[in-house]
Amino acid sequence: MTTPILRLGTRRSPLALAQAEEVRARLILAHGLTESAIELVTVLASGDRVQDRPLAEIGGKALWTKELDAALLAGEIDFAVHSAKDVETLRPAEIAIAAVLPRADVRDVLVGAASIADLPPGARIGTSAPRRAAQLLNKRPDCRVVPFRGNVATRLAKLAAGEADATLLAAAGLGRLGETGVGAVLDADSWLPAPGQGAIAVECRTIDAATVALLAAIDHAPSRAALLAERALLAALGGNCHSAIGVLTSASGDSLTMRAVLFSPDGAERVEAEATFPTSDGTGPAGLAHALLAKASPAITEHFTGP
């Protein structure tokens, strides 16, 4: 009897493919499958096609997910792999996050200088991420942000070509590509990462009970709890693609401690708050969101729709 082939959808970028291979390897180990039992189905995402403009100007995070969503809902693939930080907060009810892999390093890496303080006066920093831009300008208002899009190799090539003096990349992405010796890792306590950074999310159709059960074997409960809490924070804040949000979540037993910071886009203003709540408390992230917005200035709150 022939074993059915499972179809795993992924973007075509080197990092996306590395993440898909990790998902496949974990499923093979968990279920005793052969490598040929899981087929990688590659999709060219809109976010990969358009490289000359910031995502916030052309559709936001949905540009990373919409093609895979369409393939999933059409039954062309059985499940899809994403960098969790690239998955928009509000998802179709027909699609569920069925597994979260053990979270990797959440920190950012600065490439081009030993630290933020060591950047030369007026340095040009290449990034298209509102969080990175605002956080940088908050610490170094003398620096200038220049748009930087593309995969890791493309951004490193742009840096080498002199299009910027430094850039910022995710440590997790570099690690998954084997680029562990690149740049200076920034302390997460003083440079907060993006919500979902370092986490790999695997989605499938909500009604596909067999695939939900299959993926449950590779789900890492602590990473799932932290990711869902961060996504709940985003939902309560009502942020958009221009909102600058940093968050750091740590687990201790059955509790999560979440520290979050909001910036105005120019980095001139920031507001920070922290909360500890049980992992099972779905209201904890919303309470933190309300606390942040309550003390934020209009320069920050105009970029959020939360109460």
C-alpha positions as CSV (number, residue, x, y, z in Angstrom):
1,M,0.0,0.0,0.0
2,T,1.4,3.4,-1.0
3,T,1.9,6.0,1.7
4,P,0.1,9.2,0.7
5,I,2.5,12.1,-0.1
6,L,2.1,15.1,2.2
7,R,2.5,18.5,0.5
8,L,4.3,21.2,2.5
9,G,4.0,24.7,1.0
10,T,6.9,27.1,1.3
11,R,8.2,30.3,-0.2
12,R,11.2,29.9,-2.5
13,S,13.7,32.0,-0.6
14,P,16.7,30.2,0.9
15,L,15.6,30.9,4.5
16,A,12.0,29.7,3.8
17,L,13.4,26.5,2.3
18,A,15.7,26.0,5.3
19,Q,12.7,26.3,7.6
20,A,10.6,23.9,5.4
21,E,13.4,21.4,5.6
22,E,13.5,21.7,9.4
23,V,9.7,21.0,9.5
24,R,10.1,18.0,7.2
25,A,13.0,16.6,9.3
26,R,11.0,16.9,12.5
27,L,7.9,15.2,11.0
28,I,10.1,12.4,9.6
29,L,11.6,11.8,13.0
30,A,8.3,12.1,14.9
31,H,6.3,9.7,12.6
32,G,9.0,7.5,11.1
33,L,8.4,8.7,7.6
34,T,10.7,8.6,4.6
35,E,11.9,11.9,3.1
36,S,9.9,11.2,0.0
37,A,6.7,11.1,2.0
38,I,6.7,14.9,2.3
39,E,7.0,16.9,-0.8
40,L,8.1,20.5,-0.7
41,V,5.8,22.7,-2.9
42,T,7.4,26.1,-3.6
43,V,5.4,29.3,-4.1
44,L,6.7,32.7,-5.3
45,A,5.2,35.1,-2.8
46,S,4.3,38.7,-3.7
47,G,6.7,39.9,-1.0
48,D,9.6,38.1,-2.8
49,R,8.6,39.5,-6.2
50,V,8.5,43.2,-5.1
51,Q,11.9,44.3,-3.8
52,D,11.9,48.0,-4.5
53,R,9.3,49.3,-2.0
54,P,8.7,48.7,1.8
55,L,6.0,46.1,2.4
56,A,3.9,48.6,4.4
57,E,3.4,50.6,1.2
58,I,2.1,47.7,-0.9
59,G,0.1,45.4,1.3
60,G,2.0,44.5,4.4
61,K,2.6,41.0,5.9
62,A,-0.2,39.5,3.7
63,L,2.3,39.7,0.9
64,W,4.2,36.8,2.5
65,T,1.2,34.6,3.1
66,K,-1.5,35.2,0.5
67,E,-0.2,32.8,-2.1
68,L,0.3,30.0,0.4
69,D,-3.1,30.7,1.9
70,A,-4.7,30.4,-1.5
71,A,-2.8,27.1,-2.2
72,L,-3.8,25.7,1.2
73,L,-7.5,26.6,0.9
74,A,-7.6,25.2,-2.7
75,G,-6.2,21.9,-1.4
76,E,-3.0,22.2,-3.5
77,I,-0.9,21.8,-0.3
78,D,-1.7,20.2,3.0
79,F,0.2,22.6,5.3
80,A,2.5,25.6,5.0
81,V,5.5,26.9,6.9
82,H,6.1,30.6,7.8
83,S,8.4,32.8,9.8
84,A,5.9,33.6,12.6
85,K,6.8,37.3,12.6
86,D,5.7,37.5,9.0
87,V,2.2,36.1,9.6
88,E,-0.4,38.9,9.9
89,T,-2.3,39.1,13.2
90,L,-5.8,38.5,11.8
91,R,-5.9,35.2,9.9
92,P,-8.7,33.5,8.0
93,A,-10.9,31.2,10.3
94,E,-10.3,28.4,7.8
95,I,-6.6,28.4,8.6
96,A,-5.0,27.3,11.9
97,I,-1.5,27.5,13.4
98,A,-1.2,23.7,14.1
99,A,2.4,23.7,15.2
100,V,5.1,26.0,16.5
101,L,8.7,24.7,16.4
102,P,11.0,25.3,19.4
103,R,11.8,29.0,19.2
104,A,15.3,30.0,18.1
105,D,17.3,33.1,19.0
106,V,15.0,36.1,19.2
107,R,17.7,38.7,18.9
108,D,18.7,41.0,16.1
109,V,22.2,41.2,14.7
110,L,23.9,44.5,13.7
111,V,26.1,44.0,10.6
112,G,28.6,46.8,9.9
113,A,29.5,47.9,13.5
114,A,30.3,46.4,16.8
115,S,27.3,48.0,18.5
116,I,24.7,50.7,18.1
117,A,27.0,53.1,20.0
118,D,29.9,52.4,17.7
119,L,28.0,53.5,14.6
120,P,29.7,56.5,13.1
121,P,27.9,59.9,13.3
122,G,25.2,60.2,10.6
123,A,25.6,56.5,9.6
124,R,23.1,55.1,7.0
125,I,21.3,52.1,8.3
126,G,19.6,49.9,5.8
127,T,16.2,48.5,7.0
128,S,12.6,48.5,5.9
129,A,11.2,47.4,9.3
130,P,9.4,50.1,11.3
131,R,10.5,48.6,14.6
132,R,14.2,48.5,13.7
133,A,14.1,52.0,12.2
134,A,12.3,53.6,15.2
135,Q,14.3,51.7,17.8
136,L,17.5,52.8,16.0
137,L,16.4,56.5,15.8
138,N,15.4,56.5,19.4
139,K,18.9,55.5,20.4
140,R,20.8,57.3,17.6
141,P,18.7,60.2,16.2
142,D,21.8,61.3,14.2
143,C,21.6,58.2,12.0
144,R,19.7,58.0,8.8
145,V,17.5,55.1,7.7
146,V,17.6,53.9,4.1
147,P,15.2,51.4,2.6
148,F,16.6,47.8,2.4
149,R,14.6,44.9,1.1
150,G,15.5,41.4,0.0
151,N,16.6,38.1,1.4
152,V,19.6,37.8,3.7
153,A,22.1,37.4,0.8
154,T,20.7,40.3,-1.0
155,R,20.8,42.6,2.0
156,L,24.4,41.6,2.7
157,A,25.3,42.2,-0.9
158,K,23.7,45.7,-0.8
159,L,25.7,46.4,2.4
160,A,29.0,45.3,0.7
161,A,28.2,47.5,-2.3
162,G,28.0,50.5,0.0
163,E,24.3,51.2,-0.2
164,A,24.3,51.6,3.6
165,D,26.9,51.6,6.4
166,A,25.2,49.0,8.5
167,T,22.1,46.8,8.5
168,L,20.0,44.7,10.9
169,L,19.1,41.0,10.5
170,A,17.5,38.3,12.6
171,A,19.9,36.1,14.4
172,A,17.5,33.1,13.9
173,G,17.5,33.6,10.2
174,L,21.3,33.8,10.0
175,G,21.6,30.7,12.1
176,R,19.2,28.7,9.9
177,L,21.3,29.7,6.9
178,G,24.6,28.7,8.6
179,E,25.7,32.4,8.8
180,T,26.5,32.3,12.5
181,G,29.6,34.4,12.4
182,V,28.0,37.5,10.9
183,G,27.7,40.8,12.7
184,A,27.2,41.7,16.4
185,V,24.3,40.2,18.3
186,L,22.3,42.9,20.1
187,D,21.2,42.3,23.7
188,A,17.4,41.6,23.7
189,D,16.9,43.5,27.0
190,S,18.0,46.8,25.4
191,W,17.0,46.1,21.8
192,L,13.6,44.4,21.8
193,P,12.9,41.9,19.0
194,A,9.8,41.8,16.8
195,P,6.7,39.8,18.0
196,G,7.1,36.2,16.8
197,Q,10.8,36.6,15.9
198,G,12.7,33.4,15.9
199,A,9.6,31.2,15.8
200,I,8.5,29.0,12.9
201,A,4.7,28.5,12.5
202,V,3.1,25.6,10.6
203,E,-0.4,26.2,9.4
204,C,-3.1,23.9,7.9
205,R,-6.8,23.9,7.2
206,T,-8.8,24.1,10.4
207,I,-11.1,21.3,9.4
208,D,-8.3,19.0,8.4
209,A,-8.2,16.9,11.6
210,A,-5.7,14.3,10.2
211,T,-3.1,17.0,9.4
212,V,-3.8,18.9,12.7
213,A,-3.0,15.6,14.6
214,L,0.0,14.9,12.4
215,L,1.5,18.4,13.2
216,A,0.7,18.2,16.9
217,A,3.7,15.8,17.3
218,I,6.1,18.6,16.4
219,D,4.4,21.4,18.4
220,H,6.5,22.9,21.1
221,A,4.1,24.1,23.8
222,P,6.3,26.8,25.5
223,S,7.1,28.4,22.1
224,R,3.4,28.2,21.1
225,A,2.3,29.9,24.4
226,A,4.8,32.7,23.9
227,L,3.9,33.2,20.2
228,L,0.2,33.2,20.8
229,A,0.6,35.7,23.7
230,E,2.6,38.0,21.4
231,R,0.0,37.7,18.7
232,A,-2.7,38.5,21.3
233,L,-0.8,41.6,22.2
234,L,-0.7,42.7,18.6
235,A,-4.4,42.1,18.2
236,A,-5.2,44.2,21.3
237,L,-2.9,47.0,20.2
238,G,-4.5,47.1,16.7
239,G,-1.2,47.9,15.0
240,N,-0.6,48.1,11.3
241,C,2.4,47.8,9.0
242,H,3.7,51.2,10.1
243,S,3.5,50.5,13.8
244,A,6.8,50.1,15.7
245,I,6.5,47.4,18.3
246,G,9.1,45.5,20.2
247,V,8.3,42.6,22.6
248,L,10.3,40.2,24.7
249,T,8.6,37.2,26.4
250,S,10.1,34.8,28.9
251,A,8.5,31.8,30.5
252,S,8.8,30.6,34.1
253,G,6.8,27.5,35.0
254,D,3.2,28.2,34.0
255,S,3.7,32.0,33.7
256,L,4.8,34.3,31.0
257,T,6.5,37.7,31.6
258,M,6.0,40.0,28.6
259,R,7.8,43.3,28.2
260,A,6.7,45.5,25.3
261,V,7.7,48.9,23.9
262,L,6.0,51.1,21.4
263,F,7.7,53.9,19.4
264,S,6.6,56.7,17.2
265,P,7.8,56.0,13.7
266,D,10.6,58.7,14.0
267,G,11.8,57.1,17.2
268,A,11.4,60.4,19.1
269,E,8.9,58.9,21.6
270,R,8.7,55.6,23.3
271,V,6.5,53.9,25.9
272,E,7.2,50.7,27.7
273,A,5.3,48.3,30.1
274,E,5.7,44.8,31.5
275,A,3.2,42.2,32.8
276,T,3.4,38.7,34.2
277,F,0.4,36.4,33.8
278,P,-0.5,32.7,33.7
279,T,0.2,31.0,30.3
280,S,-3.5,30.1,30.2
281,D,-4.7,33.7,30.8
282,G,-5.8,35.0,27.4
283,T,-6.5,38.5,28.9
284,G,-2.9,39.1,30.0
285,P,-1.6,40.4,26.7
286,A,-4.7,42.6,26.2
287,G,-4.1,44.2,29.7
288,L,-0.6,45.0,28.7
289,A,-1.7,46.5,25.4
290,H,-4.2,48.7,27.3
291,A,-1.5,49.8,29.8
292,L,0.8,50.8,26.9
293,L,-1.8,52.8,25.0
294,A,-3.0,54.5,28.1
295,K,0.3,56.2,28.6
296,A,1.4,56.7,25.0
297,S,1.3,60.0,23.3
298,P,-0.7,60.8,20.2
299,A,2.5,60.5,18.1
300,I,2.4,56.8,19.0
301,T,-1.4,56.0,19.4
302,E,-2.2,57.4,15.9
303,H,-0.6,54.2,14.6
304,F,-2.8,51.9,16.6
305,T,-6.5,51.2,16.7
306,G,-6.7,49.5,20.1
307,P,-8.8,51.0,22.9
